Amino acid sequence: MGIGELQTIATVSAFIAFVGVAWWAYSPKNKKRFEEDAQLALDDKDIKSLSEEQRNKDK
């Protein structure tokens, strides 16, 4: 296996990873979560006032 084949494998792997991340990021099931997360910087709530469930909603 030459260097050209290794570079091809690395390029294809990186492209597949990129498509996977883009698919995940633009998935409709994640829209609500991302909209909520976008508002975190604007919220006045202190993290201590949030319930355990709200702080760990992704776990």
N, CA, C and O atoms as a GROMACS GRO file, in nm:
protein
  236
    1MET      N    1   0.086  -0.117   0.000
    1MET     CA    2   0.000   0.000   0.000
    1MET      C    3   0.090   0.123   0.000
    1MET      O    4   0.171   0.143   0.090
    2GLY      N    5   0.073   0.204  -0.102
    2GLY     CA    6   0.154   0.322  -0.116
    2GLY      C    7   0.097   0.442  -0.045
    2GLY      O    8  -0.013   0.437   0.012
    3ILE      N    9   0.174   0.549  -0.049
    3ILE     CA   10   0.134   0.672   0.019
    3ILE      C   11   0.008   0.731  -0.045
    3ILE      O   12  -0.074   0.792   0.024
    4GLY      N   13  -0.007   0.715  -0.174
    4GLY     CA   14  -0.125   0.766  -0.243
    4GLY      C   15  -0.253   0.700  -0.195
    4GLY      O   16  -0.355   0.766  -0.178
    5GLU      N   17  -0.248   0.569  -0.173
    5GLU     CA   18  -0.366   0.498  -0.123
    5GLU      C   19  -0.400   0.539   0.019
    5GLU      O   20  -0.517   0.552   0.054
    6LEU      N   21  -0.298   0.560   0.102
    6LEU     CA   22  -0.322   0.605   0.239
    6LEU      C   23  -0.384   0.745   0.241
    6LEU      O   24  -0.473   0.773   0.321
    7GLN      N   25  -0.337   0.831   0.151
    7GLN     CA   26  -0.394   0.966   0.143
    7GLN      C   27  -0.540   0.961   0.097
    7GLN      O   28  -0.623   1.038   0.144
    8THR      N   29  -0.568   0.871   0.004
    8THR     CA   30  -0.706   0.855  -0.043
    8THR      C   31  -0.797   0.806   0.069
    8THR      O   32  -0.908   0.856   0.086
    9ILE      N   33  -0.750   0.708   0.145
    9ILE     CA   34  -0.828   0.656   0.257
    9ILE      C   35  -0.852   0.765   0.361
    9ILE      O   36  -0.962   0.777   0.415
   10ALA      N   37  -0.750   0.844   0.390
   10ALA     CA   38  -0.764   0.952   0.488
   10ALA      C   39  -0.862   1.059   0.438
   10ALA      O   40  -0.943   1.110   0.516
   11THR      N   41  -0.856   1.092   0.311
   11THR     CA   42  -0.947   1.191   0.254
   11THR      C   43  -1.092   1.143   0.257
   11THR      O   44  -1.182   1.218   0.296
   12VAL      N   45  -1.113   1.020   0.217
   12VAL     CA   46  -1.249   0.964   0.218
   12VAL      C   47  -1.301   0.955   0.361
   12VAL      O   48  -1.418   0.985   0.386
   13SER      N   49  -1.217   0.915   0.454
   13SER     CA   50  -1.258   0.906   0.595
   13SER      C   51  -1.296   1.043   0.650
   13SER      O   52  -1.396   1.056   0.720
   14ALA      N   53  -1.217   1.143   0.619
   14ALA     CA   54  -1.247   1.279   0.665
   14ALA      C   55  -1.377   1.330   0.604
   14ALA      O   56  -1.455   1.397   0.671
   15PHE      N   57  -1.400   1.299   0.478
   15PHE     CA   58  -1.524   1.342   0.412
   15PHE      C   59  -1.646   1.274   0.476
   15PHE      O   60  -1.748   1.338   0.500
   16ILE      N   61  -1.634   1.145   0.503
   16ILE     CA   62  -1.744   1.073   0.567
   16ILE      C   63  -1.771   1.130   0.707
   16ILE      O   64  -1.887   1.144   0.746
   17ALA      N   65  -1.665   1.162   0.782
   17ALA     CA   66  -1.682   1.222   0.914
   17ALA      C   67  -1.751   1.359   0.902
   17ALA      O   68  -1.839   1.391   0.982
   18PHE      N   69  -1.711   1.438   0.805
   18PHE     CA   70  -1.772   1.570   0.784
   18PHE      C   71  -1.920   1.557   0.752
   18PHE      O   72  -2.002   1.629   0.809
   19VAL      N   73  -1.955   1.466   0.662
   19VAL     CA   74  -2.095   1.446   0.626
   19VAL      C   75  -2.174   1.399   0.748
   19VAL      O   76  -2.288   1.442   0.768
   20GLY      N   77  -2.115   1.311   0.830
   20GLY     CA   78  -2.183   1.263   0.950
   20GLY      C   79  -2.210   1.375   1.049
   20GLY      O   80  -2.320   1.383   1.105
   21VAL      N   81  -2.114   1.460   1.072
   21VAL     CA   82  -2.132   1.572   1.165
   21VAL      C   83  -2.234   1.672   1.110
   21VAL      O   84  -2.317   1.722   1.184
   22ALA      N   85  -2.228   1.700   0.980
   22ALA     CA   86  -2.325   1.791   0.919
   22ALA      C   87  -2.466   1.733   0.928
   22ALA      O   88  -2.561   1.806   0.955
   23TRP      N   89  -2.479   1.604   0.904
   23TRP     CA   90  -2.611   1.538   0.913
   23TRP      C   91  -2.665   1.550   1.055
   23TRP      O   92  -2.783   1.582   1.076
   24TRP      N   93  -2.579   1.526   1.153
   24TRP     CA   94  -2.620   1.535   1.294
   24TRP      C   95  -2.660   1.678   1.330
   24TRP      O   96  -2.761   1.701   1.396
   25ALA      N   97  -2.580   1.775   1.285
   25ALA     CA   98  -2.604   1.915   1.322
   25ALA      C   99  -2.733   1.969   1.263
   25ALA      O  100  -2.801   2.050   1.326
   26TYR      N  101  -2.768   1.925   1.143
   26TYR     CA  102  -2.887   1.977   1.077
   26TYR      C  103  -3.006   1.883   1.087
   26TYR      O  104  -3.107   1.903   1.020
   27SER      N  105  -2.995   1.781   1.169
   27SER     CA  106  -3.104   1.687   1.190
   27SER      C  107  -3.220   1.757   1.259
   27SER      O  108  -3.199   1.831   1.356
   28PRO      N  109  -3.342   1.736   1.212
   28PRO     CA  110  -3.459   1.802   1.272
   28PRO      C  111  -3.478   1.766   1.420
   28PRO      O  112  -3.531   1.847   1.496
   29LYS      N  113  -3.436   1.648   1.461
   29LYS     CA  114  -3.456   1.610   1.601
   29LYS      C  115  -3.367   1.691   1.696
   29LYS      O  116  -3.396   1.697   1.816
   30ASN      N  117  -3.263   1.754   1.646
   30ASN     CA  118  -3.174   1.835   1.729
   30ASN      C  119  -3.210   1.983   1.727
   30ASN      O  120  -3.148   2.062   1.800
   31LYS      N  121  -3.306   2.022   1.647
   31LYS     CA  122  -3.338   2.164   1.631
   31LYS      C  123  -3.376   2.230   1.764
   31LYS      O  124  -3.324   2.336   1.797
   32LYS      N  125  -3.467   2.168   1.840
   32LYS     CA  126  -3.512   2.226   1.966
   32LYS      C  127  -3.394   2.241   2.062
   32LYS      O  128  -3.379   2.345   2.127
   33ARG      N  129  -3.311   2.138   2.072
   33ARG     CA  130  -3.197   2.144   2.164
   33ARG      C  131  -3.103   2.258   2.126
   33ARG      O  132  -3.059   2.332   2.214
   34PHE      N  133  -3.072   2.272   1.998
   34PHE     CA  134  -2.980   2.377   1.955
   34PHE      C  135  -3.040   2.515   1.974
   34PHE      O  136  -2.968   2.610   2.006
   35GLU      N  137  -3.171   2.529   1.956
   35GLU     CA  138  -3.234   2.658   1.980
   35GLU      C  139  -3.228   2.695   2.129
   35GLU      O  140  -3.205   2.811   2.164
   36GLU      N  141  -3.248   2.596   2.215
   36GLU     CA  142  -3.238   2.621   2.359
   36GLU      C  143  -3.094   2.656   2.398
   36GLU      O  144  -3.070   2.748   2.476
   37ASP      N  145  -3.000   2.583   2.343
   37ASP     CA  146  -2.859   2.609   2.375
   37ASP      C  147  -2.814   2.746   2.324
   37ASP      O  148  -2.729   2.810   2.386
   38ALA      N  149  -2.870   2.791   2.212
   38ALA     CA  150  -2.834   2.922   2.159
   38ALA      C  151  -2.879   3.034   2.251
   38ALA      O  152  -2.819   3.142   2.253
   39GLN      N  153  -2.983   3.010   2.328
   39GLN     CA  154  -3.036   3.112   2.419
   39GLN      C  155  -2.965   3.114   2.554
   39GLN      O  156  -2.990   3.204   2.634
   40LEU      N  157  -2.878   3.018   2.582
   40LEU     CA  158  -2.813   3.010   2.712
   40LEU      C  159  -2.736   3.137   2.748
   40LEU      O  160  -2.739   3.182   2.862
   41ALA      N  161  -2.668   3.193   2.651
   41ALA     CA  162  -2.589   3.314   2.679
   41ALA      C  163  -2.678   3.433   2.711
   41ALA      O  164  -2.635   3.528   2.776
   42LEU      N  165  -2.801   3.428   2.667
   42LEU     CA  166  -2.893   3.540   2.688
   42LEU      C  167  -2.980   3.523   2.811
   42LEU      O  168  -3.042   3.620   2.857
   43ASP      N  169  -2.984   3.404   2.866
   43ASP     CA  170  -3.068   3.377   2.983
   43ASP      C  171  -3.006   3.438   3.108
   43ASP      O  172  -2.884   3.443   3.123
   44ASP      N  173  -3.093   3.483   3.198
   44ASP     CA  174  -3.047   3.540   3.324
   44ASP      C  175  -3.045   3.437   3.436
   44ASP      O  176  -3.004   3.468   3.548
   45LYS      N  177  -3.090   3.316   3.407
   45LYS     CA  178  -3.093   3.212   3.510
   45LYS      C  179  -2.952   3.173   3.552
   45LYS      O  180  -2.861   3.162   3.470
   46ASP      N  181  -2.936   3.153   3.678
   46ASP     CA  182  -2.810   3.103   3.731
   46ASP      C  183  -2.811   2.951   3.721
   46ASP      O  184  -2.916   2.889   3.742
   47ILE      N  185  -2.700   2.890   3.689
   47ILE     CA  186  -2.694   2.744   3.674
   47ILE      C  187  -2.734   2.672   3.803
   47ILE      O  188  -2.786   2.560   3.798
   48LYS      N  189  -2.710   2.735   3.917
   48LYS     CA  190  -2.745   2.673   4.045
   48LYS      C  191  -2.895   2.662   4.063
   48LYS      O  192  -2.943   2.575   4.136
   49SER      N  193  -2.970   2.748   3.997
   49SER     CA  194  -3.114   2.745   4.012
   49SER      C  195  -3.181   2.641   3.923
   49SER      O  196  -3.299   2.613   3.937
   50LEU      N  197  -3.105   2.584   3.830
   50LEU     CA  198  -3.161   2.482   3.742
   50LEU      C  199  -3.166   2.348   3.812
   50LEU      O  200  -3.081   2.317   3.896
   51SER      N  201  -3.265   2.271   3.779
   51SER     CA  202  -3.276   2.138   3.840
   51SER      C  203  -3.170   2.046   3.781
   51SER      O  204  -3.111   2.074   3.677
   52GLU      N  205  -3.147   1.937   3.848
   52GLU     CA  206  -3.049   1.837   3.803
   52GLU      C  207  -3.086   1.786   3.664
   52GLU      O  208  -2.999   1.763   3.580
   53GLU      N  209  -3.215   1.768   3.641
   53GLU     CA  210  -3.261   1.717   3.511
   53GLU      C  211  -3.232   1.817   3.399
   53GLU      O  212  -3.192   1.777   3.290
   54GLN      N  213  -3.251   1.944   3.425
   54GLN     CA  214  -3.225   2.046   3.323
   54GLN      C  215  -3.077   2.057   3.292
   54GLN      O  216  -3.039   2.078   3.176
   55ARG      N  217  -2.991   2.042   3.395
   55ARG     CA  218  -2.847   2.053   3.372
   55ARG      C  219  -2.792   1.933   3.298
   55ARG      O  220  -2.691   1.945   3.228
   56ASN      N  221  -2.856   1.818   3.312
   56ASN     CA  222  -2.804   1.695   3.252
   56ASN      C  223  -2.898   1.640   3.146
   56ASN      O  224  -2.913   1.518   3.135
   57LYS      N  225  -2.961   1.726   3.070
   57LYS     CA  226  -3.060   1.680   2.973
   57LYS      C  227  -3.000   1.597   2.860
   57LYS      O  228  -3.073   1.522   2.795
   58ASP      N  229  -2.871   1.609   2.834
   58ASP     CA  230  -2.809   1.535   2.723
   58ASP      C  231  -2.748   1.403   2.766
   58ASP      O  232  -2.700   1.328   2.681
   59LYS      N  233  -2.748   1.374   2.893
   59LYS     CA  234  -2.680   1.251   2.940
   59LYS      C  235  -2.773   1.134   2.937
   59LYS      O  236  -2.734   1.023   2.973
   0.00000   0.00000   0.00000
